[in-house]
Amino acid sequence: MLSLTDVDVAYDGVPAVRGVSLDLPDGQVLAVLGPSGCGKSTLLRAVAGLEPSAGSIRWDGQDLARVPTHKRGFALMFQDGQLFTHLTVGRNVGYALRLRRAPGAARRVEELLELVGLAGYADRLPGTLSGGERQRVALARALAVQPRLLLLDEPLSALDAGLRERLAGDLRDILHRAGTTALMVTHDHDEAFTVADRLAVMREGRLVQEGAIEAVWRSPADTATALFLGYARVLEGAGAQRVLDAAGPHDRRAAAVAVRRSALQVGDDGPLAGVVRSLRATPEQQRLVLDVDGVGECDAVAGLDRRLGPGDRVRLRVDQTRLAVLPEVLPEVPPGAPDAR
């Protein structure tokens, strides 16, 4: 198990990573998600031993402070694969095995190419492969020596969106079939949600939230995290409570509620009402911005079966599964006291 405790990294006295602590159980994939410049790649490099750091980095209880990179038993896969262009696919995958003079290297290469869906590609050169196929080769090469921990530095970011989406699912399946413990850094939400079991969100060098994917998504730590994860808006005060009440029976009071765009849906029987300010049609739905009574500006969706325009008044229903109550909850109102909502 990988354990980080109060890890700090600084360049010329300027902090890049600040007090990061987390545990990664064996066999799980953790995605560190954050915007560019938040420190996530620096953290990955510190775990690999490529950046000097303060605090504690341990593997199965062993302090790695004095263990050089090549003796940590970790493998690092970069976003562009960094294959040897003059070597065949098979020789790329088996490169580390040949250096170690590992027995059965040829059979291991065959197994890995089959694992990543490239059986029969051993004699091809990297220049004859697509971008996705080259990344599969890079993944097979990283897995060749059965690393204790696989470090993935934005492994799919160099691919186009469609290929990135398809390969993300394959990457998750490959890592789970291999039983690999992996730490991945990315700025792509869909990639993190698809590949990882756990999610850590970084902002300005700090870890602001960490946990199971579903738990982090359902309960963002704060407003900035909710917006970064993809919630459309964060409502506060009375407006937040009004939306929560309209969603149905509940026992919560909220200072803030994160709302996905599709949480508010146009429906004739909806408990909320508002006026359309602007809209944009997609092939599947209409995406609206409305001024909702007692709430304020909100996003919503409508089907294509009705024609809407600015100034139209509509009713809205609320899907409670697409809301997240943020932790800053208001105190309960004492019995008999006036409700400030």
Residue pairs with C-beta under 8 A, 6 or more apart in sequence:
1 23
1 24
1 25
1 26
1 59
1 60
1 181
2 23
2 24
2 47
2 57
2 58
2 59
2 149
2 181
2 183
3 22
3 23
3 24
3 56
3 57
3 58
3 59
3 61
4 20
4 21
4 22
4 23
4 47
4 55
4 56
4 57
4 58
5 21
5 55
5 56
5 58
6 19
6 20
6 21
6 54
6 55
6 56
7 17
7 19
7 20
7 21
7 43
7 46
7 53
7 54
7 55
7 56
7 57
8 15
8 17
8 18
8 19
8 20
8 53
8 54
8 55
9 15
9 16
9 17
9 39
9 42
9 43
9 46
9 51
9 52
9 53
9 54
10 16
15 205
16 39
16 42
16 205
17 39
17 42
17 43
17 46
17 53
17 205
18 39
18 204
18 205
18 206
19 55
19 206
19 207
20 43
20 55
20 202
20 206
20 207
21 55
21 207
22 30
22 200
22 207
22 210
24 30
24 149
24 181
24 183
24 198
25 181
26 181
27 179
27 180
27 181
28 181
28 182
28 197
28 198
29 172
29 175
29 176
29 180
29 181
29 182
29 183
29 184
29 195
29 196
29 197
29 198
30 182
30 183
30 184
30 196
30 197
30 198
30 199
30 200
31 184
31 185
31 186
31 191
31 192
31 195
31 196
31 198
31 199
31 200
32 40
32 43
32 44
32 183
32 184
32 185
32 186
32 200
32 202
33 40
33 185
33 186
33 187
33 189
33 192
33 199
33 200
33 201
33 202
34 40
34 185
34 187
34 201
34 202
34 203
34 228
35 187
35 203
35 228
36 187
38 202
38 203
38 204
38 205
39 202
39 204
39 205
39 206
40 185
40 186
40 187
40 202
41 153
41 154
41 185
42 51
43 185
43 202
44 76
44 151
44 153
44 183
44 185
45 51
46 52
46 53
46 57
47 57
47 74
47 149
47 151
47 183
48 69
48 72
48 74
48 76
48 151
49 64
49 67
49 68
49 69
49 72
49 74
50 69
56 63
56 65
57 63
57 64
57 65
58 64
59 72
59 73
59 148
59 149
64 72
72 148
72 149
73 147
73 148
73 149
74 147
74 148
74 149
74 150
74 151
75 142
75 143
75 145
75 147
75 149
75 150
75 151
76 142
76 151
76 153
77 138
77 139
77 142
77 150
77 151
77 152
77 153
77 155
78 138
78 153
78 155
79 153
79 154
79 155
79 156
79 157
79 158
80 158
81 134
81 135
81 137
81 138
82 138
83 92
83 126
83 134
83 137
83 138
83 141
84 91
84 92
84 95
84 126
85 125
85 126
85 127
86 125
87 95
87 125
87 126
88 122
88 123
88 124
88 125
89 113
89 118
89 121
89 122
89 123
89 124
89 125
89 126
89 129
89 137
90 109
90 113
90 121
90 122
90 123
91 98
92 126
92 137
92 141
93 109
93 112
93 113
93 122
93 137
93 140
93 141
93 144
94 105
94 106
94 108
94 109
94 144
95 141
95 144
96 141
96 144
96 145
97 105
97 108
97 109
97 144
97 145
98 105
100 145
102 108
102 145
108 144
109 122
109 140
109 144
110 119
110 122
112 140
112 141
112 143
112 144
113 119
113 120
113 121
113 122
113 140
115 140
115 143
115 174
115 177
115 178
116 136
116 137
116 139
116 140
116 170
116 174
117 136
117 170
118 133
118 136
118 137
118 140
121 129
121 133
121 137
126 134
126 137
129 137
130 163
131 158
131 159
131 160
131 163
132 159
132 163
132 166
132 167
135 155
135 156
135 158
135 159
135 167
136 167
136 170
138 155
139 155
139 171
139 174
142 150
143 150
143 174
143 178
143 180
147 180
148 181
149 181
149 182
149 183
150 175
150 180
150 181
150 182
150 183
151 182
151 183
151 184
152 182
152 183
152 184
152 185
153 185
154 185
154 186
154 187
154 188
155 171
155 184
155 186
156 164
156 167
156 168
156 171
156 186
156 188
156 191
157 164
157 186
157 187
157 188
159 167
164 188
164 191
165 190
165 194
168 190
168 191
168 194
168 195
169 194
171 194
171 195
172 194
172 195
172 196
175 182
175 195
184 192
184 195
184 196
186 192
189 229
189 230
192 199
192 213
193 199
193 213
193 217
196 213
197 212
197 213
198 210
198 211
198 212
198 213
199 209
199 210
199 211
199 212
199 213
199 216
199 217
200 207
200 209
200 210
201 207
201 208
201 209
201 210
201 216
201 221
201 225
201 228
201 229
202 208
203 224
203 225
203 228
208 221
208 222
208 224
208 225
209 216
209 220
209 221
209 225
210 216
216 229
217 229
217 324
218 324
219 324
219 325
219 326
219 327
220 226
220 229
220 231
220 258
220 324
220 326
221 326
221 327
222 326
222 327
222 328
223 234
223 256
223 258
223 326
226 234
226 258
226 324
226 326
227 233
227 234
227 258
230 260
231 258
231 259
231 260
231 324
232 259
232 260
232 261
232 263
232 299
233 258
233 259
233 297
233 298
233 299
234 256
234 257
234 258
234 259
234 326
235 243
235 256
235 257
235 259
235 295
235 296
235 298
236 255
236 256
237 255
238 294
238 341
239 292
239 294
239 295
239 296
240 254
240 255
240 256
240 257
241 253
241 254
241 257
241 341
242 272
242 294
242 295
242 341
243 257
243 259
243 263
243 264
243 272
243 295
243 298
243 318
243 323
244 250
244 252
244 254
244 257
244 323
244 325
246 270
246 271
246 272
246 316
246 317
246 318
247 318
247 319
247 320
247 323
248 318
248 320
250 320
252 325
252 329
253 329
253 330
253 331
253 332
253 333
253 341
254 325
254 326
254 329
254 330
255 326
255 328
255 329
255 330
256 325
256 326
256 328
257 323
257 324
257 325
257 326
258 323
258 324
258 325
258 326
259 298
259 299
259 322
259 323
260 322
260 323
261 287
261 299
261 300
261 301
262 301
262 319
262 322
263 318
263 319
263 322
263 323
264 272
264 290
264 292
264 298
264 299
264 300
264 301
264 316
264 317
264 318
264 319
265 300
265 301
265 302
265 316
265 317
265 318
265 319
266 288
266 300
266 301
266 302
266 303
266 306
266 308
266 314
266 315
266 316
267 315
267 316
267 317
268 315
269 315
269 317
270 314
270 315
270 316
270 317
270 318
271 315
271 316
271 317
271 318
272 292
272 293
272 295
272 315
272 316
272 317
272 318
273 292
273 293
273 313
273 314
273 315
273 316
274 290
274 291
274 292
274 293
274 295
274 298
274 300
274 313
274 314
274 316
275 290
275 291
275 311
275 312
275 313
275 314
276 288
276 289
276 290
276 308
276 309
276 310
276 311
276 312
276 313
276 314
277 288
277 289
277 290
277 291
277 297
277 310
278 288
278 289
278 310
279 286
279 287
279 288
279 289
279 302
279 308
279 309
279 310
280 286
280 287
281 287
281 304
284 304
285 301
285 302
285 303
285 304
286 301
286 302
286 303
286 304
286 308
287 299
287 300
287 301
288 299
288 300
288 301
288 302
288 308
289 297
289 298
289 299
289 300
290 297
290 298
290 299
290 300
290 314
290 316
291 297
292 298
292 316
300 316
302 308
302 314
308 314
333 339
333 340
